[in-house]
Structure formats: C-alpha cells, structure tokens
Amino acid sequence: MAKDLTRRELMRRSIAAGGLFAAGSLMPVSSALADQDGGQATTRPSARGQGPGFGAIGGPQGHVQGDSRNAATVAHGVVTQPRREVPVLHKTSVLVVGGGPAGTAAAFSAKRMGVDVTLVERYGYLGGLATGGLVLGIFPLYARDRKQVIFGIGEEFMKKLDVLKYGIIDRNKAPVYPTIDAEAFKYVLADWLLDSGITSYLDTWGVDAIVDAKGAVQGAVFESKSGRQAILADIVIDCSGDGDIYAAAGAAYEKVKSNIGLVSRIGNINEVDMAPGRGSEDPEAARQQPLVGKPSEGGRPSKGRVTDFNGHAGNSTPAPHVNWLNMRGPVGDAIDNADLTDLELKLRRGTWTNVEKVRGKPGNEEVYLTETAPQLGVRLSRLLDGCKKLTNEEIHSGAKFKEVIGYSGAYANAPEFQIPYGCLVPAKVENVLAAGRCISAEFEVADITRLIPVCWVTGQAAGLAAAMCIQHQCKPRNVNVAKLQELLHQQGAYLG
Ligand SMILES: Cc1cc2nc3c(=O)[nH]c(=O)nc-3n(C[C@H](O)[C@H](O)[C@H](O)COP(=O)(O)OP(=O)(O)OC[C@H]3O[C@@H](n4cnc5c(N)ncnc54)[C@H](O)[C@@H]3O)c2cc1C
C-alpha cells in the first residue's frame, strides 16, 4: 500500500476503477473460509490469498497513516460529521439484514430459488435470540388439537438438530414444546450457510437504508471494523427484529414497548420448575398438560421493576443437568440505548442473585451459572404498518385469508391462526419486505408472531417472495401470491 494513501482513499480509487475489493475492505466470511475448506459459499470475486486463514501465522501488515478525513468536528457544542462518499462493498439481488430465525429462514429459502443472496448479521454467529438470546423453547408449533401446523424450513432446522447428540429434546410430544441447544443450532446454521452459496458478512451492523430519488430502497449502509460501507440490492428483507432498515427507509411503523428479559443457563441442576409437563416421569401425564404461554405486557415504564429473581431453577435443555431460565423481565424501550444499558446491567446482577437463591435449596449446593445470554431478550419494538395489519379480533375469530403464507400454532389464549402475505409488505415504501418479530400486526398478535417457529414461517415466505421479485421483475406488493403459495408448498410449508 502506498505509504501516503489512506485506506479509504485506496478503496475509493479501486471502486472507481471497477474493483469492489480494495486491500483492507471487508472480505465475505464465506469466501475466506471457502478457501480453506473447499466450500462453495460465495458467488463473489475470489478473495484467495487475502486472508490469513487457519494455521497461517499473522504478521506486520505495513504502516498505515491514521485517517481523520471523516472525523466529526465540534464547534460551539455542535458536532458535525462531514458529507462523505460511502464505498460500495457489494451488489446483490436479495439482501437479508439480520441472521436470526427469520433472517436465516429468508436467506436459505431465497437462495434455493437460484437467486443471488447476501446475509448480514451484526454479531459473530447466526440464530439471533434463538442462540445468542438463549431462547431455547420452540413454542407455538401445535394447533389446539395438538397437530403440528408449522413445517417448512423450521422443520428442516429441527431435523438437522435431531441427528446431533444433545441438539434438541422433546420433539413431537405436543403439548410439550421442543427445546434446542444454542451451540448446536449455531453449528447447524453455520454449516448450512457455508455450503449455501450465500455471501455473508458477520460482525456488520446495518445502520441506514439506501433509497433512490423516489424513496425506493436500493440497499443498506453498514458499519463494521472495515468502516462504513454500502451494499446495493434489488430487494432488502428486514429481519433485524427491530425494523431498523425499513424505519430508516421511511416506512411507517408503530413503536411499542414490551418485556425485556435476559435468559441464562445454569449447570449441575436436577430439578425443573418452569415447564408444565416437563420433568414428568410419565410421558402420558406430560401430554395431558394444556398448551402454555403467557401474553407479554406493553407500554408500562421499566425503571426499577427488575423482577423474576425468585430462585427459579428453569427448564431442562438437551445438555444433561443444564437448565435454561427464560425471563419475562420489565417493560422497556428496545430502541432506546439508555433502557438497554440499564437492563443489561441490572438483569445480569439479578441473574447472579437468582443462582445464589437456587443454590440455597437443599440438593442444589453445586449449581453454577453457566452463562448469561450474550444478547438481551428483546420481544417487540417496531411493528410495521404493512399492506395488512393482522388483528387480535381476526386471530381469535379464526379468520381465513386468500393470501395465507403460513400458520402460527395456538399460544396463550389464542387458537392457531393464519398469517397473510400483506403483513410482510410495507404499506408505502418499495423494494423492502419484513419478516420475524417486526412484521405488521397488532401488539397482541405480534406477541405470538414474534415466537421462533412463526419467525421461520414469515422468514421463509419473505425469502421466496423476494426471489420471485427478482425472477419476475416485480415489486413485493405485486408478487403473485398463488405462485408464492405453490413455492411454499414445494418447500414443505403448511398452509392449512
Ligand atoms: C426473553 C425472551 C424469551 C423468549 N422465549 C421464547 C420461547 O421460549 N420460545 C419462542 O418460540 N420464542 C421465544 N421468544 C421470542 C423469540 O426468541 C424471538 O422473538 C425470535 O427469535 C425473533 O426472531 P427474529 O429473527 O425476528 O429476530 P431476532 O431473533 O432478534 O434476530 C434478529 C437478528 O438480527 C440481528 N440484527 C439486529 N439489528 C441488526 C442490524 N441493524 N444490522 C444487522 N443485524 C442486526 C440480530 O443480531 C439478530 O441476530 C422469546 C423472546 C425473549 C426476548
């Protein structure tokens, strides 16, 4: 690298010359590992030889002059960031932002249609709350009559866990829900991604939308250790859970507050006290239990209401003598960093005291805190104003939709219900779809559609719809839903 050329300047020149990969730019994870493993996970220019790889020993990379060209300035207490060009890191057909249950389902389903897909995730692993949040129960899979109503890619994920030792327990035992192991699921998702042909960027945070003069989405801007970079895309699927990208693009949404918890795992434990039906010696007795679930609260202030630390022992997990402790937590604002910081600290302190209380019970003296979840358990924050908002009245009255893309199982006091395609499509902004916990539904409904298997359902439908947009050159709102339903059937989904 020329000594007097900054990294950003080098990148800018290289892009102007037609190359997207300047030295020091972010290299797709999949490309780097494909070089080592002979995997096929890239549709991108080869990065061969650029990364150190496994087994290689790193060393000095040369001196680089610090780059202060884009530093913000302060004058009279006002901080200003100068206008700047954002390097284009990558161009793709379908861009999925967020690698949780919805995002992985969307990316894998879209890729199977043969379109070019890119998946971006802010953390260093996939699975979202189902792994990093230690949310391990796969809740509303079953209808009131105890028949499973969610299949498709979610069932495929669980089948991959079935064959792993300590991967998943309590499969096909309605009303007891399966429980997964977070590390096993991270492994399943990484393994699938590496062989998928999807371009992926981890440790990369979506910070803004890119829109054209008419306000139609054209991609997103990301921040990572490589700096601020853009990915241009024909269709963006917002699977961030919080609607970060559709909100930045100007799509209307409802802001809600909900319970925020911090899940943990404890080891050396032999009792279970948070799962009806679990731990019963008699499997038939377990089957007689009612379908469970508790609605979340919304709207009340959180400060000072840190509860749930009464010495709970939690639910069993696939790992022997290890329990997970689901937590309701206080109501908080998940898009307010002050609330998040407050809860990150208080809930960790509370979790430790909970374990001390568990240890206080005879027989539990050797219980230990295995881990607190790396990520805070956010339930709901932004709910899209979509072409269709699914209402509480509709789900309780058993409404049927011509545009059904899947089901949620029964949960709390709600029966199983259909989800229409319009819940994934913003009412106004073009080229973007939503999937997962930030879709368009009333609070009480979103409190169910946010659950893991339902996020698999909306993720799969969004992925296939996005692929159809590419193949038929149409906008998400103009997708032929009958054809989408056909594709969902072909991929094993249940539509009633
Ligand atoms: C405490 C708690 C307990 C729960 N218990 C259960 C349960 O027992 N069973 C059940 O089925 N469900 C449960 N849920 C709900 C369920 O876990 C989540 O709602 C579900 O995982 C949502 O999936 P998602 O893909 O929409 O979002 P998430 O799982 O939140 O995934 C979103 C992903 O996007 C990434 N991301 C976010 N913002 C950005 C950005 N700007 N740029 C890039 N990446 C980004 C995140 O890191 C994450 O990986 C629980 C939730 C909580 C909070």
The ligand as an SDF file (V2000), in Angstrom:
LIG
                    3D

 53 58  0  0  0  0  0  0  0  0999 V2000
  -36.7550  -13.3030   26.9410 C   0  0  0  0  0  0  0  0  0  0  0  0
  -37.3860  -13.9200   25.7260 C   0  0  0  0  0  0  0  0  0  0  0  0
  -37.8800  -15.1840   25.8000 C   0  0  0  0  0  0  0  0  0  0  0  0
  -38.4540  -15.7850   24.6910 C   0  0  0  0  0  0  0  0  0  0  0  0
  -38.8860  -17.0560   24.7720 N   0  0  0  0  0  0  0  0  0  0  0  0
  -39.2830  -17.6890   23.6540 C   0  0  0  0  0  0  0  0  0  0  0  0
  -39.5430  -19.0730   23.6630 C   0  0  0  0  0  0  0  0  0  0  0  0
  -39.3900  -19.7500   24.6780 O   0  0  0  0  0  0  0  0  0  0  0  0
  -39.9740  -19.6550   22.5170 N   0  0  0  0  0  0  0  0  0  0  0  0
  -40.1170  -18.9610   21.3520 C   0  0  0  0  0  0  0  0  0  0  0  0
  -40.5090  -19.5670   20.3380 O   0  0  0  0  0  0  0  0  0  0  0  0
  -39.8170  -17.6550   21.2950 N   0  0  0  0  0  0  0  0  0  0  0  0
  -39.4050  -17.0150   22.4150 C   0  0  0  0  0  0  0  0  0  0  0  0
  -39.0690  -15.6890   22.3570 N   0  0  0  0  0  0  0  0  0  0  0  0
  -39.2070  -14.9550   21.0890 C   0  0  0  0  0  0  0  0  0  0  0  0
  -38.1270  -15.2470   20.0520 C   0  0  0  0  0  0  0  0  0  0  0  0
  -36.9430  -15.6700   20.6140 O   0  0  0  0  0  0  0  0  0  0  0  0
  -37.8090  -14.0440   19.1860 C   0  0  0  0  0  0  0  0  0  0  0  0
  -38.8810  -13.1990   19.0460 O   0  0  0  0  0  0  0  0  0  0  0  0
  -37.3280  -14.5300   17.8120 C   0  0  0  0  0  0  0  0  0  0  0  0
  -36.0400  -15.0580   17.9520 O   0  0  0  0  0  0  0  0  0  0  0  0
  -37.3530  -13.4060   16.8180 C   0  0  0  0  0  0  0  0  0  0  0  0
  -36.6960  -13.7950   15.6320 O   0  0  0  0  0  0  0  0  0  0  0  0
  -36.2300  -12.6790   14.6010 P   0  0  0  0  0  0  0  0  0  0  0  0
  -35.4090  -13.3520   13.5700 O   0  0  0  0  0  0  0  0  0  0  0  0
  -37.3900  -11.8670   14.1710 O   0  0  0  0  0  0  0  0  0  0  0  0
  -35.3680  -11.6860   15.4970 O   0  0  0  0  0  0  0  0  0  0  0  0
  -34.0620  -11.9570   16.3670 P   0  0  0  0  0  0  0  0  0  0  0  0
  -34.0310  -13.3080   16.9270 O   0  0  0  0  0  0  0  0  0  0  0  0
  -33.9850  -10.8050   17.2980 O   0  0  0  0  0  0  0  0  0  0  0  0
  -32.9290  -11.8620   15.2730 O   0  0  0  0  0  0  0  0  0  0  0  0
  -32.6070  -10.6250   14.6780 C   0  0  0  0  0  0  0  0  0  0  0  0
  -31.1790  -10.7090   14.1940 C   0  0  0  0  0  0  0  0  0  0  0  0
  -30.8330   -9.5160   13.5390 O   0  0  0  0  0  0  0  0  0  0  0  0
  -29.5990   -9.0240   14.0510 C   0  0  0  0  0  0  0  0  0  0  0  0
  -29.6730   -7.5550   13.9340 N   0  0  0  0  0  0  0  0  0  0  0  0
  -30.4510   -6.7270   14.6380 C   0  0  0  0  0  0  0  0  0  0  0  0
  -30.2890   -5.4700   14.2090 N   0  0  0  0  0  0  0  0  0  0  0  0
  -29.3720   -5.5230   13.2140 C   0  0  0  0  0  0  0  0  0  0  0  0
  -28.7910   -4.5470   12.3870 C   0  0  0  0  0  0  0  0  0  0  0  0
  -29.1370   -3.2550   12.4820 N   0  0  0  0  0  0  0  0  0  0  0  0
  -27.8720   -4.9290   11.4660 N   0  0  0  0  0  0  0  0  0  0  0  0
  -27.5080   -6.2420   11.3590 C   0  0  0  0  0  0  0  0  0  0  0  0
  -28.0390   -7.2170   12.1220 N   0  0  0  0  0  0  0  0  0  0  0  0
  -28.9740   -6.8560   13.0330 C   0  0  0  0  0  0  0  0  0  0  0  0
  -29.5540   -9.5100   15.4760 C   0  0  0  0  0  0  0  0  0  0  0  0
  -28.2470   -9.5670   15.9640 O   0  0  0  0  0  0  0  0  0  0  0  0
  -30.2000  -10.8850   15.3440 C   0  0  0  0  0  0  0  0  0  0  0  0
  -29.2900  -11.8900   15.0220 O   0  0  0  0  0  0  0  0  0  0  0  0
  -38.5260  -15.0620   23.4720 C   0  0  0  0  0  0  0  0  0  0  0  0
  -38.0280  -13.7860   23.3980 C   0  0  0  0  0  0  0  0  0  0  0  0
  -37.4700  -13.2070   24.5110 C   0  0  0  0  0  0  0  0  0  0  0  0
  -36.9430  -11.8280   24.4020 C   0  0  0  0  0  0  0  0  0  0  0  0
  1  2  1  0
  2  3  1  0
  2 52  2  0
  3  4  2  0
  4  5  1  0
  4 50  1  0
  5  6  2  0
  6  7  1  0
  6 13  1  0
  7  8  2  0
  7  9  1  0
  9 10  1  0
 10 11  2  0
 10 12  1  0
 12 13  2  0
 13 14  1  0
 14 15  1  0
 14 50  1  0
 15 16  1  0
 16 17  1  0
 16 18  1  0
 18 19  1  0
 18 20  1  0
 20 21  1  0
 20 22  1  0
 22 23  1  0
 23 24  1  0
 24 25  2  0
 24 26  1  0
 24 27  1  0
 27 28  1  0
 28 29  2  0
 28 30  1  0
 28 31  1  0
 31 32  1  0
 32 33  1  0
 33 34  1  0
 33 48  1  0
 34 35  1  0
 35 36  1  0
 35 46  1  0
 36 37  1  0
 36 45  1  0
 37 38  2  0
 38 39  1  0
 39 40  1  0
 39 45  2  0
 40 41  1  0
 40 42  2  0
 42 43  1  0
 43 44  2  0
 44 45  1  0
 46 47  1  0
 46 48  1  0
 48 49  1  0
 50 51  2  0
 51 52  1  0
 52 53  1  0
M  END
$$$$
